[in-house]
């Protein structure tokens, strides 16, 4: 039996502006994970994926070209890359990561599956090859992904990203403690991205400077992260939220949670991801974390997760 896992991820700064060539920073959420356990199946039974959270069993046909399931596609691509037949295995998947919430659930589950299969085969693929494979799966099912999700999840490290340029790792000067609060409202990233595009097309002279300001603060934030300057980073996080409000991707529920976090002592707070629902994040200290968590729950957060992005 082999067991593997992969973390969730969250955008720390730069969402939406990243679509227009500005930088973004994303970090792993190591406290939320997807796990995959591979166990031998009956001889001749082939490869099956059991999605425990959905109570669904998925047989894997390596030779089928008609695949619209990301998990099956992950297994097929890995086996085809290695030119290996399907093993007699049952891979059981479980995930703590909420789906469709901007936390990289799909990339995490696919990564955990790929790592478990790779381990069962003797680990012939390295992390770079696994990352390429998960990016292919993301491309098949999400159109033109940025590459942020798969890279943060596969390597479990913070990344600095500019569209069209190689991803860069970010050195963490001092641990960052984050609270992630879920509004309980589903959010479709495509709709939010489309709304920003409409704004940009209608009035580029007003929106362009906003995007420039976001890009500039992400650069400053990277320096603050690497220096371990959480106080300045918190100010930049909050300023990023104000610019996202101008881009119309916040919501009353997100703004209420952001305000509650700041009033309870958070160093900074903002929406994270597509917006108009979904999650917000608060940068806190060990001392302020309990107060902020309580304030977020009282302000309507459906659930609050915490994670620490450690020193690299």
C-alpha positions in Angstrom: 0.0 0.0 0.0 1.2 3.5 -0.8 -0.2 6.8 0.3 0.5 10.3 -1.1 -1.0 13.7 -0.5 -1.1 17.2 -1.9 -2.0 20.6 -0.5 -4.6 23.2 -1.4 -3.4 26.6 -2.7 -4.5 30.2 -2.4 -3.7 33.4 -4.2 -2.0 35.8 -1.8 -1.9 38.8 -4.1 -2.4 39.8 -7.7 -5.5 38.0 -8.9 -7.3 39.4 -11.9 -4.4 41.8 -12.7 -2.4 38.7 -13.5 -4.6 38.2 -16.5 -3.2 41.4 -17.9 0.5 40.6 -17.5 1.0 41.8 -13.9 2.5 39.5 -11.3 0.7 37.4 -8.7 1.9 35.4 -5.7 0.3 32.1 -4.6 1.0 30.0 -1.6 0.2 26.4 -0.5 -2.4 25.7 2.1 -0.7 22.7 3.8 -3.3 22.3 6.4 -5.9 21.3 3.8 -5.0 18.2 1.8 -6.1 15.6 -0.7 -4.9 12.1 -0.1 -4.6 9.0 -2.3 -4.0 5.5 -1.1 -3.1 2.8 -3.6 -3.8 -0.9 -2.7 -3.4 -4.1 -4.8 -6.6 -5.2 -6.6 -7.6 -8.6 -7.6 -5.4 -10.2 -10.4 -6.7 -9.0 -13.8 -9.1 -6.4 -12.3 -7.2 -3.5 -13.8 -6.9 0.0 -12.3 -9.8 1.6 -10.5 -10.1 5.0 -8.8 -12.5 5.2 -5.8 -13.5 8.8 -5.1 -14.6 8.2 -1.5 -16.1 11.7 -1.0 -18.4 11.1 -4.0 -18.8 7.3 -3.3 -17.9 6.8 -7.0 -15.7 4.1 -8.6 -14.0 5.0 -11.8 -12.4 2.3 -14.0 -9.4 3.4 -16.0 -9.2 2.4 -19.6 -5.7 3.4 -20.8 -6.6 3.1 -24.5 -9.9 5.1 -24.4 -9.7 8.5 -26.1 -13.1 9.6 -24.9 -12.3 10.8 -21.4 -14.1 13.7 -19.7 -13.0 13.0 -16.2 -9.9 14.7 -14.8 -9.0 11.8 -12.5 -9.2 9.2 -15.2 -7.2 11.5 -17.5 -4.5 11.9 -14.9 -4.1 8.2 -14.6 -4.1 7.7 -18.4 -1.5 10.4 -19.0 0.8 9.0 -16.4 0.6 5.4 -17.7 1.0 6.6 -21.3 4.0 8.7 -20.4 5.6 5.6 -18.9 4.3 3.3 -21.6 2.9 1.1 -18.9 -0.3 -1.0 -18.8 -2.9 -0.4 -16.2 -2.0 -2.0 -12.9 -4.3 -4.1 -10.8 -4.8 -1.4 -8.2 -7.5 0.4 -6.3 -6.6 4.1 -5.6 -8.8 5.6 -2.9 -9.1 9.4 -3.0 -10.2 11.7 -0.2 -10.1 15.5 0.1 -10.5 18.0 2.8 -10.5 20.8 0.2 -13.8 22.5 -0.7 -14.5 22.2 -4.4 -15.0 25.2 -6.6 -13.7 27.6 -4.0 -10.5 28.8 -5.5 -8.4 26.5 -3.3 -7.1 24.3 -6.1 -9.1 21.3 -5.2 -8.9 19.8 -8.7 -5.1 20.2 -9.0 -4.6 18.8 -5.5 -6.7 15.6 -6.0 -5.0 15.0 -9.4 -1.6 15.5 -7.9 -2.3 13.1 -5.0 -3.5 10.5 -7.5 -0.4 10.9 -9.7 2.0 10.7 -6.8 0.4 7.6 -5.5 0.5 5.9 -8.9 4.0 7.0 -9.5 5.0 5.6 -6.1 3.3 2.3 -6.9 5.3 2.1 -10.1 8.6 2.7 -8.3 8.7 6.5 -8.6 10.1 6.8 -12.2 8.8 10.4 -12.6 10.3 13.4 -10.8 8.4 16.4 -9.5 9.0 18.4 -12.7 7.5 15.6 -14.8 4.5 15.3 -12.4 4.0 19.0 -12.6 4.0 18.9 -16.4 1.5 16.1 -16.3 -0.9 17.9 -13.9 -0.7 21.0 -16.1 -1.8 19.0 -19.1 -4.8 17.8 -17.1 -5.6 21.4 -16.0 -5.4 22.5 -19.7 -7.8 19.8 -20.8 -10.4 20.7 -18.2 -9.9 24.4 -17.6 -8.9 25.8 -21.0 -5.9 28.0 -20.5 -4.7 27.7 -16.9 -2.0 30.0 -15.6 0.1 27.1 -14.3 0.0 28.6 -10.8 -2.3 25.9 -9.3 -0.4 22.8 -10.4 3.1 24.3 -9.5 2.1 25.5 -6.0 0.4 22.2 -5.3 3.0 19.8 -6.8 6.0 21.5 -5.2 4.1 22.7 -2.2 5.9 26.1 -2.2 5.1 29.7 -2.8 5.4 31.0 -6.3 5.7 34.4 -8.1 4.0 34.3 -11.5 3.9 36.5 -14.5 2.0 35.2 -17.5 4.3 34.1 -20.3 7.3 33.9 -18.0 8.8 31.0 -16.0 7.4 30.6 -12.5 9.7 31.7 -9.7 9.8 30.4 -6.1 9.5 32.9 -3.3 11.7 32.7 -0.3 9.8 33.1 3.0 11.7 35.3 5.4 9.4 34.6 8.4 6.4 32.3 8.8 3.1 33.7 7.5 0.0 32.8 9.4 -3.2 33.0 7.3 -6.9 32.5 8.1 -9.1 31.6 5.2 -12.7 32.3 5.6 -15.4 30.9 3.3 -18.4 33.1 2.5 -20.5 30.1 1.7 -21.3 31.6 -1.7 -20.2 29.8 -4.8 -18.2 31.9 -7.2 -17.6 31.3 -11.0 -14.2 32.7 -11.8 -15.1 32.9 -15.5 -17.9 35.4 -14.7 -15.7 37.6 -12.6 -12.9 37.6 -15.1 -15.4 38.4 -17.8 -16.7 41.3 -15.8 -13.2 42.8 -15.4 -12.7 42.4 -19.1 -15.8 44.4 -19.8 -14.7 47.1 -17.5 -11.3 47.2 -19.1 -12.7 47.3 -22.6 -15.2 50.0 -21.7 -12.7 52.3 -19.9 -9.1 51.2 -20.2 -7.8 54.6 -19.2 -9.4 54.2 -15.8 -8.7 50.5 -15.3 -5.1 50.4 -16.6 -3.8 52.4 -13.6 -5.6 50.1 -11.2 -3.9 47.1 -12.7 -0.6 48.9 -12.6 -1.0 49.6 -8.9 -1.8 46.0 -8.2 1.3 44.9 -10.1 3.5 47.4 -8.2 2.2 46.3 -4.8 2.8 42.6 -5.6 6.5 43.5 -6.3 6.6 45.3 -3.0 4.9 42.4 -1.3 7.4 39.9 -2.6 10.2 41.9 -1.0 8.3 42.2 2.3 7.7 38.4 2.3 11.4 37.7 1.7 12.4 40.2 4.4 9.9 38.8 6.9 8.1 42.1 7.1 4.6 41.0 7.9 3.4 44.4 9.0 4.1 46.0 5.6 2.8 42.9 3.9 -0.5 43.2 5.7 -0.9 46.8 4.5 -0.3 45.7 0.9 -2.8 42.8 1.3 -5.5 45.3 2.4 -4.6 47.7 -0.3 -4.9 44.9 -2.9 -8.5 44.4 -1.7 -9.4 48.0 -2.2 -8.2 47.8 -5.8 -10.2 44.6 -6.3 -13.3 46.4 -5.1 -12.7 49.0 -7.9 -12.6 46.1 -10.3 -16.1 45.1 -9.0 -15.0 41.5 -7.9 -15.7 41.9 -4.2 -19.1 41.5 -2.7 -20.9 42.7 0.5 -20.2 39.4 2.2 -16.5 39.6 1.4 -16.3 43.2 2.5 -18.0 42.4 5.8 -15.5 39.6 6.5 -12.5 41.8 5.5 -13.7 44.6 7.8 -14.3 42.2 10.7 -10.8 40.7 10.3 -9.2 44.1 10.3 -11.2 45.3 13.3 -10.2 42.2 15.2 -6.5 42.9 14.7 -5.5 41.2 11.4 -2.4 42.7 9.8 -4.2 42.7 6.5 -7.2 41.1 4.7 -8.6 40.7 1.2 -10.7 38.5 -1.0 -8.8 35.7 -2.7 -9.3 34.2 -6.1 -12.1 35.1 -8.5 -14.2 37.0 -6.0 -17.9 37.7 -5.9 -18.2 35.0 -3.3 -15.7 32.3 -2.4 -13.0 33.0 0.1 -11.1 35.8 1.8 -7.8 35.7 3.6 -6.5 37.4 6.7 -2.8 37.8 7.6 -2.6 37.4 11.4 -0.1 36.8 14.2 -0.3 33.9 16.8 -1.7 36.4 19.3 -4.4 37.9 17.0 -5.4 34.6 15.3 -8.0 33.5 17.9 -9.7 36.9 18.0 -9.8 37.2 14.2 -11.2 33.7 13.9 -14.0 34.5 16.3 -14.8 37.8 14.5 -14.9 36.1 11.1 -17.4 33.4 12.5 -19.6 36.1 14.0 -19.5 38.1 10.7 -20.9 35.2 8.8 -18.0 33.0 7.7 -19.3 29.5 7.0 -16.0 28.0 8.0 -12.5 29.3 8.8 -9.3 27.4 7.9 -5.8 28.3 9.1 -2.4 27.6 7.6 1.2 28.7 8.1 3.5 29.3 5.2 6.8 28.4 6.7 10.4 29.4 6.2 12.0 27.9 3.0 
